[in-house]
Amino acid sequence: MSSSKLFRNVIIGGTVAAGTAAWALAPRSFNDKRRNFVPSVPDAWYAHRGLHDAGSGLTHRYAAESGDYVALARRMAEKAGYGSANEAGPIAPENSLASFAAACEAGYGIELDLQLTLDGQVVVVHDPDLKRVAGDPRRIEDLTYGELTRIPLFPTARPGDAVAEPLPGAEEVPPLVTTPSAAPDGYYQHVPLFSDVLAVVNGRVPLIVEYKFDDNAHWDGRCDELMDKGAALLAQYEGPYVIESFNPRAVEWYKVNHPEVNRGQLSWPATIKEDGVAEWAAGLLVFDWMSRPDFVAYDWVGGSSPQVRLARAMGATAVSWTVRSRDELAQCDAYFDRHIFEAFVPDER
């Protein structure tokens, strides 16, 4: 083969590959948005799991700035009527009614996570179990909402703690933790119903609502149940919101069933070696063809990646997760349009 033919074939192959990549990553079209009257992602700072004084991100790594953040969370929660400055423990742990009320008082949008309980209630909680947030290793799907109301979040923690201490018997095999027969005395927060969260927020700030699944390669009847029930609650809600998920099928579900809702694909720069081929491909956003998202919510460290930059250039809003310091914000700000944050108090723009 002559050098000219080889060069031509390389050019053709590269063009085809680029075209395929662009097709796979393309967000929802402008005409589709206009036809369905799709709102944009509201321009706000989004408090990760609410403005909280215990939980995600409050590690020693971010201690230089998280003290101000925790203090703000406590002041705003108290202003909203939750706890008091005299409480020895947290008053606004992550994904609690108090943390969401605190975010509203501070004027921040909120990012939160939806799951189903054993009795089919839609609750707001991130992890598949309660080990990190309550010291209880039992899974959300194995507990009723009634049980969850009797399990306090971060029961023996101090303000600013990232992880709850294990409950007695939690580290036995099998665990020996049982649900208390009655609610504990004194002030505490527990995993809330999504309906109660919506009532607390009441349209005051915008929401990013994540549909949470244990296995993003799996789909069953409970997944459909979560989608149906979550969407039904949001359909009755009058405040601004968008939805997102790591699971492309959940985002596709909104494409099919609620095209009027702004939808987002969550992802991060996974590797084949550590995460497997499917997650690596998801990190490249190659499944966006299924859902045609309006926004891409991406791990802040991957903002400069070709896939995020291409999706943004084609019209997708880019949302970072989760920025935990001013230094991290400075590193990624140019690549994102909105930010999900925690562990520091962002400066007003």
C-alpha positions, 0 to 999 in steps of 0.5 A: 500500500502506498503512503498516500493510500495509507494516509487516506485510510487513516484519515477515513478511519479516524473520521469514522471513529470520531463520528461514532464517538460523537454520536454515542456521547451526544446529549438530547437535541435542542429541538427535543428540549424545545418540544418538551419544554425542558428547563435548564439545570438551575444555576446554584451551588448544590450541597452534597446530601444537604448541608451537613455536620456529620458524614460524607467528605468530613475527613482529616484531608479537608479539615483546614476548611471543613470546620467553617462548613460544619459550623455553618451547617449547625447554624443553619439547621438551628435557624430552621428549628433543628437541634441547638448549639448545645447538642454534643452530637451532630444535629444535621447529619448527611441526608437528613431533614435537618441537613436539607433544611440547613441547605435551604436556609443557606440558599444552596441547592441540594443533591440527594439519593433515593432508595426503596425500603423493605416495605416499598417506601422511597427514602433518602439515603446514599449507601446500600446499608447503614454501617457508615452513617449509623454503625448498623451493617443492615441493608436499607432493602432489608429494613422497613421505614418504621424501623429506620425511624428508630435508628439514629444517624451518627448516634455517638458521633461528634460534629464533623465526624465522617463515619459512625462508630459501629454499634455493639454486635455490628462487627460480629459474623453474622451481625447481632444488631437489632432494631430498638423497639422504641425511638431513642430519647432526646434529639436525633435524625433518621433516614427520611421519607422522600415525601417529607424531604420534599415538604421541608424543601417546598420549592425553596431551592433546586434539587438534583435527585439521584436514583440509587442502585446497588448494581448499575448493570442490573435491572429488576422489578424493584428498580422499576418500582423505585422509578415509578414511585420516585417520579410520582412524588416528583410529579406532585412537587412544584419546586425545581428539580432535575434527576440523575443516575449512574444507571443508564437505564434509569436515565433512559426510563425518564427519556421514555416516560417523562421527556419533560424532565431534565435528566443527567448521566452520572459517571467518573473516569473508571479504569478497566483494571480496577473497575472492569470493562462495563464501568470503564465504558460508562466512564467514557460516556458511551452509553449516553446514546441510550438516554441522551442526557441533558447534563453530565454529572462527572467526578471533578477530577475528570472534568478535563477528559475528552469525553466530558469536554466533547459532551459539553461542546455538544450542548450538555451541561457539565456538573461536578461531583463532589468538590471538597475544597477551594483548591479542588474547585480551582482545578476543575472550575473551568470544565464545569457549569455547576458544582456539587460541593461539601466540606467547604463554604464556597465563595459567592460568584 
